[in-house]
């Protein structure tokens, strides 16, 4: 049953589709652990050292 003549009403009644699963984090202890650019495979050039602050964090 429709309440209006809005063409999007059918779409608004549908349940939201689940989003694609996120990429799991890099394994602990690996070189890529904690890298914000990790997408499931190791990159060729690592910029993780450049992202660290001068105090070593």
HTML snippet that shows the backbone in 3Dmol.js (N, CA, C, O; Angstrom):
<script src="https://3Dmol.org/build/3Dmol-min.js"></script>
<div id="view" style="width:600px;height:400px;position:relative"></div>
<script>
const pdb = `
ATOM      1  N   UNK A   1       0.833  -1.167   0.000  1.00  0.00           N
ATOM      2  CA  UNK A   1       0.000   0.000   0.000  1.00  0.00           C
ATOM      3  C   UNK A   1       0.883   1.236   0.000  1.00  0.00           C
ATOM      4  O   UNK A   1       1.778   1.377   0.832  1.00  0.00           O
ATOM      5  N   UNK A   2       0.623   2.108  -0.923  1.00  0.00           N
ATOM      6  CA  UNK A   2       1.366   3.358  -0.998  1.00  0.00           C
ATOM      7  C   UNK A   2       0.557   4.478  -0.345  1.00  0.00           C
ATOM      8  O   UNK A   2      -0.667   4.534  -0.461  1.00  0.00           O
ATOM      9  N   UNK A   3       1.266   5.354   0.337  1.00  0.00           N
ATOM     10  CA  UNK A   3       0.616   6.477   0.995  1.00  0.00           C
ATOM     11  C   UNK A   3       0.630   7.730   0.125  1.00  0.00           C
ATOM     12  O   UNK A   3      -0.203   8.619   0.299  1.00  0.00           O
ATOM     13  N   UNK A   4       1.570   7.802  -0.806  1.00  0.00           N
ATOM     14  CA  UNK A   4       1.700   8.975  -1.682  1.00  0.00           C
ATOM     15  C   UNK A   4       1.929   8.504  -3.114  1.00  0.00           C
ATOM     16  O   UNK A   4       2.010   7.306  -3.382  1.00  0.00           O
ATOM     17  N   UNK A   5       2.028   9.439  -4.002  1.00  0.00           N
ATOM     18  CA  UNK A   5       2.355   9.133  -5.396  1.00  0.00           C
ATOM     19  C   UNK A   5       3.846   9.314  -5.679  1.00  0.00           C
ATOM     20  O   UNK A   5       4.262   9.367  -6.836  1.00  0.00           O
ATOM     21  N   UNK A   6       4.633   9.407  -4.635  1.00  0.00           N
ATOM     22  CA  UNK A   6       6.065   9.607  -4.785  1.00  0.00           C
ATOM     23  C   UNK A   6       6.679   8.364  -5.424  1.00  0.00           C
ATOM     24  O   UNK A   6       6.432   7.243  -4.979  1.00  0.00           O
ATOM     25  N   UNK A   7       7.472   8.567  -6.461  1.00  0.00           N
ATOM     26  CA  UNK A   7       8.069   7.424  -7.165  1.00  0.00           C
ATOM     27  C   UNK A   7       9.169   6.749  -6.353  1.00  0.00           C
ATOM     28  O   UNK A   7       9.569   5.631  -6.676  1.00  0.00           O
ATOM     29  N   UNK A   8       9.664   7.403  -5.307  1.00  0.00           N
ATOM     30  CA  UNK A   8      10.710   6.826  -4.471  1.00  0.00           C
ATOM     31  C   UNK A   8      10.163   6.099  -3.243  1.00  0.00           C
ATOM     32  O   UNK A   8      10.939   5.573  -2.445  1.00  0.00           O
ATOM     33  N   UNK A   9       8.870   6.061  -3.083  1.00  0.00           N
ATOM     34  CA  UNK A   9       8.282   5.444  -1.902  1.00  0.00           C
ATOM     35  C   UNK A   9       8.614   3.952  -1.815  1.00  0.00           C
ATOM     36  O   UNK A   9       8.865   3.445  -0.721  1.00  0.00           O
ATOM     37  N   UNK A  10       8.620   3.257  -2.921  1.00  0.00           N
ATOM     38  CA  UNK A  10       8.949   1.835  -2.925  1.00  0.00           C
ATOM     39  C   UNK A  10      10.383   1.622  -2.438  1.00  0.00           C
ATOM     40  O   UNK A  10      10.656   0.691  -1.681  1.00  0.00           O
ATOM     41  N   UNK A  11      11.288   2.485  -2.876  1.00  0.00           N
ATOM     42  CA  UNK A  11      12.681   2.383  -2.464  1.00  0.00           C
ATOM     43  C   UNK A  11      12.815   2.694  -0.964  1.00  0.00           C
ATOM     44  O   UNK A  11      13.615   2.062  -0.275  1.00  0.00           O
ATOM     45  N   UNK A  12      12.052   3.645  -0.466  1.00  0.00           N
ATOM     46  CA  UNK A  12      12.154   4.014   0.943  1.00  0.00           C
ATOM     47  C   UNK A  12      11.620   2.922   1.863  1.00  0.00           C
ATOM     48  O   UNK A  12      11.995   2.885   3.035  1.00  0.00           O
ATOM     49  N   UNK A  13      10.765   2.040   1.377  1.00  0.00           N
ATOM     50  CA  UNK A  13      10.230   0.951   2.182  1.00  0.00           C
ATOM     51  C   UNK A  13      11.178  -0.239   2.258  1.00  0.00           C
ATOM     52  O   UNK A  13      11.022  -1.085   3.139  1.00  0.00           O
ATOM     53  N   UNK A  14      12.142  -0.325   1.372  1.00  0.00           N
ATOM     54  CA  UNK A  14      13.064  -1.458   1.340  1.00  0.00           C
ATOM     55  C   UNK A  14      14.029  -1.404   2.523  1.00  0.00           C
ATOM     56  O   UNK A  14      14.364  -0.332   3.025  1.00  0.00           O
ATOM     57  N   UNK A  15      14.464  -2.584   2.950  1.00  0.00           N
ATOM     58  CA  UNK A  15      15.469  -2.663   4.003  1.00  0.00           C
ATOM     59  C   UNK A  15      16.828  -2.286   3.406  1.00  0.00           C
ATOM     60  O   UNK A  15      17.093  -2.582   2.240  1.00  0.00           O
ATOM     61  N   UNK A  16      17.674  -1.649   4.180  1.00  0.00           N
ATOM     62  CA  UNK A  16      19.011  -1.292   3.678  1.00  0.00           C
ATOM     63  C   UNK A  16      19.832  -2.538   3.365  1.00  0.00           C
ATOM     64  O   UNK A  16      19.788  -3.522   4.103  1.00  0.00           O
ATOM     65  N   UNK A  17      20.573  -2.489   2.278  1.00  0.00           N
ATOM     66  CA  UNK A  17      21.444  -3.595   1.896  1.00  0.00           C
ATOM     67  C   UNK A  17      22.723  -3.516   2.718  1.00  0.00           C
ATOM     68  O   UNK A  17      23.222  -2.419   2.968  1.00  0.00           O
ATOM     69  N   UNK A  18      23.264  -4.655   3.145  1.00  0.00           N
ATOM     70  CA  UNK A  18      24.516  -4.622   3.917  1.00  0.00           C
ATOM     71  C   UNK A  18      25.652  -4.098   3.048  1.00  0.00           C
ATOM     72  O   UNK A  18      25.720  -4.371   1.850  1.00  0.00           O
ATOM     73  N   UNK A  19      26.535  -3.343   3.681  1.00  0.00           N
ATOM     74  CA  UNK A  19      27.680  -2.785   2.964  1.00  0.00           C
ATOM     75  C   UNK A  19      28.737  -3.863   2.770  1.00  0.00           C
ATOM     76  O   UNK A  19      28.703  -4.904   3.427  1.00  0.00           O
ATOM     77  N   UNK A  20      29.662  -3.610   1.875  1.00  0.00           N
ATOM     78  CA  UNK A  20      30.751  -4.539   1.616  1.00  0.00           C
ATOM     79  C   UNK A  20      31.592  -4.690   2.885  1.00  0.00           C
ATOM     80  O   UNK A  20      31.778  -3.720   3.619  1.00  0.00           O
ATOM     81  N   UNK A  21      32.095  -5.879   3.147  1.00  0.00           N
ATOM     82  CA  UNK A  21      32.905  -6.060   4.359  1.00  0.00           C
ATOM     83  C   UNK A  21      34.186  -5.245   4.291  1.00  0.00           C
ATOM     84  O   UNK A  21      34.776  -5.081   3.223  1.00  0.00           O
ATOM     85  N   UNK A  22      34.604  -4.742   5.435  1.00  0.00           N
ATOM     86  CA  UNK A  22      35.827  -3.954   5.470  1.00  0.00           C
ATOM     87  C   UNK A  22      37.041  -4.879   5.388  1.00  0.00           C
ATOM     88  O   UNK A  22      36.956  -6.067   5.701  1.00  0.00           O
ATOM     89  N   UNK A  23      38.147  -4.324   4.969  1.00  0.00           N
ATOM     90  CA  UNK A  23      39.381  -5.086   4.848  1.00  0.00           C
ATOM     91  C   UNK A  23      39.933  -5.318   6.250  1.00  0.00           C
ATOM     92  O   UNK A  23      40.036  -4.369   7.027  1.00  0.00           O
ATOM     93  N   UNK A  24      40.293  -6.564   6.595  1.00  0.00           N
ATOM     94  CA  UNK A  24      40.839  -6.812   7.936  1.00  0.00           C
ATOM     95  C   UNK A  24      42.174  -6.101   8.120  1.00  0.00           C
ATOM     96  O   UNK A  24      42.862  -5.788   7.149  1.00  0.00           O
ATOM     97  N   UNK A  25      42.529  -5.852   9.370  1.00  0.00           N
ATOM     98  CA  UNK A  25      43.787  -5.174   9.672  1.00  0.00           C
ATOM     99  C   UNK A  25      44.964  -6.103   9.410  1.00  0.00           C
ATOM    100  O   UNK A  25      44.816  -7.323   9.355  1.00  0.00           O
ATOM    101  N   UNK A  26      46.126  -5.502   9.252  1.00  0.00           N
ATOM    102  CA  UNK A  26      47.349  -6.275   9.028  1.00  0.00           C
ATOM    103  C   UNK A  26      47.665  -7.091  10.271  1.00  0.00           C
ATOM    104  O   UNK A  26      47.347  -6.669  11.382  1.00  0.00           O
ATOM    105  N   UNK A  27      48.292  -8.261  10.099  1.00  0.00           N
ATOM    106  CA  UNK A  27      48.621  -9.091  11.256  1.00  0.00           C
ATOM    107  C   UNK A  27      49.556  -8.372  12.220  1.00  0.00           C
ATOM    108  O   UNK A  27      50.437  -7.616  11.809  1.00  0.00           O
ATOM    109  N   UNK A  28      49.346  -8.622  13.515  1.00  0.00           N
ATOM    110  CA  UNK A  28      50.217  -8.014  14.524  1.00  0.00           C
ATOM    111  C   UNK A  28      51.634  -8.532  14.367  1.00  0.00           C
ATOM    112  O   UNK A  28      51.855  -9.705  14.066  1.00  0.00           O
ATOM    113  N   UNK A  29      52.577  -7.651  14.574  1.00  0.00           N
ATOM    114  CA  UNK A  29      53.975  -8.032  14.475  1.00  0.00           C
ATOM    115  C   UNK A  29      54.523  -7.942  13.059  1.00  0.00           C
ATOM    116  O   UNK A  29      55.736  -8.026  12.866  1.00  0.00           O
ATOM    117  N   UNK A  30      53.658  -7.772  12.065  1.00  0.00           N
ATOM    118  CA  UNK A  30      54.154  -7.638  10.695  1.00  0.00           C
ATOM    119  C   UNK A  30      54.616  -6.202  10.456  1.00  0.00           C
ATOM    120  O   UNK A  30      54.302  -5.304  11.236  1.00  0.00           O
ATOM    121  N   UNK A  31      55.338  -6.000   9.409  1.00  0.00           N
ATOM    122  CA  UNK A  31      55.854  -4.672   9.088  1.00  0.00           C
ATOM    123  C   UNK A  31      54.720  -3.693   8.791  1.00  0.00           C
ATOM    124  O   UNK A  31      54.872  -2.490   9.002  1.00  0.00           O
ATOM    125  N   UNK A  32      53.608  -4.187   8.313  1.00  0.00           N
ATOM    126  CA  UNK A  32      52.490  -3.327   7.920  1.00  0.00           C
ATOM    127  C   UNK A  32      51.494  -3.078   9.051  1.00  0.00           C
ATOM    128  O   UNK A  32      50.518  -2.357   8.845  1.00  0.00           O
ATOM    129  N   UNK A  33      51.703  -3.644  10.224  1.00  0.00           N
ATOM    130  CA  UNK A  33      50.773  -3.453  11.337  1.00  0.00           C
ATOM    131  C   UNK A  33      50.715  -1.972  11.706  1.00  0.00           C
ATOM    132  O   UNK A  33      51.745  -1.354  11.971  1.00  0.00           O
ATOM    133  N   UNK A  34      49.520  -1.412  11.722  1.00  0.00           N
ATOM    134  CA  UNK A  34      49.337  -0.008  12.079  1.00  0.00           C
ATOM    135  C   UNK A  34      49.444   0.955  10.918  1.00  0.00           C
ATOM    136  O   UNK A  34      49.296   2.162  11.108  1.00  0.00           O
ATOM    137  N   UNK A  35      49.695   0.462   9.735  1.00  0.00           N
ATOM    138  CA  UNK A  35      49.819   1.336   8.569  1.00  0.00           C
ATOM    139  C   UNK A  35      48.423   1.746   8.084  1.00  0.00           C
ATOM    140  O   UNK A  35      47.593   0.875   7.824  1.00  0.00           O
ATOM    141  N   UNK A  36      48.144   3.046   7.956  1.00  0.00           N
ATOM    142  CA  UNK A  36      46.816   3.471   7.508  1.00  0.00           C
ATOM    143  C   UNK A  36      46.561   3.209   6.027  1.00  0.00           C
ATOM    144  O   UNK A  36      45.419   3.298   5.576  1.00  0.00           O
ATOM    145  N   UNK A  37      47.589   2.894   5.274  1.00  0.00           N
ATOM    146  CA  UNK A  37      47.435   2.662   3.836  1.00  0.00           C
ATOM    147  C   UNK A  37      47.311   1.185   3.493  1.00  0.00           C
ATOM    148  O   UNK A  37      47.220   0.848   2.313  1.00  0.00           O
ATOM    149  N   UNK A  38      47.303   0.291   4.476  1.00  0.00           N
ATOM    150  CA  UNK A  38      47.244  -1.153   4.232  1.00  0.00           C
ATOM    151  C   UNK A  38      45.872  -1.534   3.721  1.00  0.00           C
ATOM    152  O   UNK A  38      44.866  -1.193   4.343  1.00  0.00           O
ATOM    153  N   UNK A  39      45.811  -2.243   2.586  1.00  0.00           N
ATOM    154  CA  UNK A  39      44.550  -2.654   1.971  1.00  0.00           C
ATOM    155  C   UNK A  39      44.515  -4.147   1.674  1.00  0.00           C
ATOM    156  O   UNK A  39      43.905  -4.567   0.690  1.00  0.00           O
ATOM    157  N   UNK A  40      45.153  -4.942   2.500  1.00  0.00           N
ATOM    158  CA  UNK A  40      45.107  -6.379   2.319  1.00  0.00           C
ATOM    159  C   UNK A  40      46.355  -6.962   1.722  1.00  0.00           C
ATOM    160  O   UNK A  40      46.560  -8.174   1.801  1.00  0.00           O
ATOM    161  N   UNK A  41      47.201  -6.145   1.124  1.00  0.00           N
ATOM    162  CA  UNK A  41      48.469  -6.608   0.585  1.00  0.00           C
ATOM    163  C   UNK A  41      49.550  -5.596   0.967  1.00  0.00           C
ATOM    164  O   UNK A  41      49.260  -4.432   1.242  1.00  0.00           O
ATOM    165  N   UNK A  42      50.780  -6.058   0.980  1.00  0.00           N
ATOM    166  CA  UNK A  42      51.888  -5.149   1.296  1.00  0.00           C
ATOM    167  C   UNK A  42      52.137  -4.207   0.141  1.00  0.00           C
ATOM    168  O   UNK A  42      52.061  -4.612  -1.019  1.00  0.00           O
ATOM    169  N   UNK A  43      52.434  -2.958   0.441  1.00  0.00           N
ATOM    170  CA  UNK A  43      52.719  -1.985  -0.625  1.00  0.00           C
ATOM    171  C   UNK A  43      54.198  -2.052  -1.002  1.00  0.00           C
ATOM    172  O   UNK A  43      55.011  -2.602  -0.258  1.00  0.00           O
ATOM    173  N   UNK A  44      54.529  -1.507  -2.127  1.00  0.00           N
ATOM    174  CA  UNK A  44      55.909  -1.534  -2.603  1.00  0.00           C
ATOM    175  C   UNK A  44      56.771  -0.509  -1.877  1.00  0.00           C
ATOM    176  O   UNK A  44      57.931  -0.786  -1.574  1.00  0.00           O
ATOM    177  N   UNK A  45      56.229   0.660  -1.596  1.00  0.00           N
ATOM    178  CA  UNK A  45      56.967   1.709  -0.889  1.00  0.00           C
ATOM    179  C   UNK A  45      56.197   2.034   0.389  1.00  0.00           C
ATOM    180  O   UNK A  45      55.018   2.381   0.334  1.00  0.00           O
ATOM    181  N   UNK A  46      56.850   1.923   1.517  1.00  0.00           N
ATOM    182  CA  UNK A  46      56.172   2.149   2.787  1.00  0.00           C
ATOM    183  C   UNK A  46      56.440   3.564   3.276  1.00  0.00           C
ATOM    184  O   UNK A  46      57.590   3.990   3.389  1.00  0.00           O
ATOM    185  N   UNK A  47      55.366   4.282   3.563  1.00  0.00           N
ATOM    186  CA  UNK A  47      55.466   5.650   4.063  1.00  0.00           C
ATOM    187  C   UNK A  47      55.191   5.717   5.559  1.00  0.00           C
ATOM    188  O   UNK A  47      55.057   6.806   6.118  1.00  0.00           O
ATOM    189  N   UNK A  48      55.106   4.562   6.210  1.00  0.00           N
ATOM    190  CA  UNK A  48      54.787   4.534   7.634  1.00  0.00           C
ATOM    191  C   UNK A  48      55.848   5.263   8.455  1.00  0.00           C
ATOM    192  O   UNK A  48      55.514   5.935   9.431  1.00  0.00           O
ATOM    193  N   UNK A  49      57.108   5.142   8.079  1.00  0.00           N
ATOM    194  CA  UNK A  49      58.171   5.821   8.805  1.00  0.00           C
ATOM    195  C   UNK A  49      58.047   7.332   8.684  1.00  0.00           C
ATOM    196  O   UNK A  49      58.411   8.057   9.610  1.00  0.00           O
ATOM    197  N   UNK A  50      57.537   7.816   7.556  1.00  0.00           N
ATOM    198  CA  UNK A  50      57.362   9.258   7.380  1.00  0.00           C
ATOM    199  C   UNK A  50      56.214   9.797   8.201  1.00  0.00           C
ATOM    200  O   UNK A  50      56.186  10.990   8.504  1.00  0.00           O
ATOM    201  N   UNK A  51      55.247   8.936   8.578  1.00  0.00           N
ATOM    202  CA  UNK A  51      54.092   9.374   9.339  1.00  0.00           C
ATOM    203  C   UNK A  51      54.381   9.507  10.832  1.00  0.00           C
ATOM    204  O   UNK A  51      53.596  10.117  11.558  1.00  0.00           O
ATOM    205  N   UNK A  52      55.473   8.956  11.290  1.00  0.00           N
ATOM    206  CA  UNK A  52      55.811   9.021  12.719  1.00  0.00           C
ATOM    207  C   UNK A  52      56.236  10.437  13.104  1.00  0.00           C
ATOM    208  O   UNK A  52      56.796  11.180  12.299  1.00  0.00           O
ATOM    209  N   UNK A  53      55.959  10.779  14.331  1.00  0.00           N
ATOM    210  CA  UNK A  53      56.358  12.087  14.848  1.00  0.00           C
ATOM    211  C   UNK A  53      57.829  12.029  15.251  1.00  0.00           C
ATOM    212  O   UNK A  53      58.375  10.940  15.432  1.00  0.00           O
ATOM    213  N   UNK A  54      58.467  13.165  15.391  1.00  0.00           N
ATOM    214  CA  UNK A  54      59.896  13.169  15.744  1.00  0.00           C
ATOM    215  C   UNK A  54      60.205  12.498  17.081  1.00  0.00           C
ATOM    216  O   UNK A  54      61.329  12.039  17.282  1.00  0.00           O
ATOM    217  N   UNK A  55      59.243  12.429  17.996  1.00  0.00           N
ATOM    218  CA  UNK A  55      59.515  11.795  19.285  1.00  0.00           C
ATOM    219  C   UNK A  55      59.413  10.273  19.231  1.00  0.00           C
ATOM    220  O   UNK A  55      59.591   9.615  20.256  1.00  0.00           O
ATOM    221  N   UNK A  56      59.131   9.695  18.061  1.00  0.00           N
ATOM    222  CA  UNK A  56      59.156   8.253  17.878  1.00  0.00           C
ATOM    223  C   UNK A  56      57.831   7.548  17.987  1.00  0.00           C
ATOM    224  O   UNK A  56      57.803   6.318  17.945  1.00  0.00           O
ATOM    225  N   UNK A  57      56.742   8.248  18.124  1.00  0.00           N
ATOM    226  CA  UNK A  57      55.426   7.602  18.226  1.00  0.00           C
ATOM    227  C   UNK A  57      54.850   7.330  16.871  1.00  0.00           C
ATOM    228  O   UNK A  57      53.748   6.790  16.766  1.00  0.00           O
TER     229      UNK A  57
END
`;
const viewer = $3Dmol.createViewer("view");
viewer.addModel(pdb, "pdb");
viewer.setStyle({}, {cartoon: {color: "spectrum"}});
viewer.zoomTo();
viewer.render();
</script>
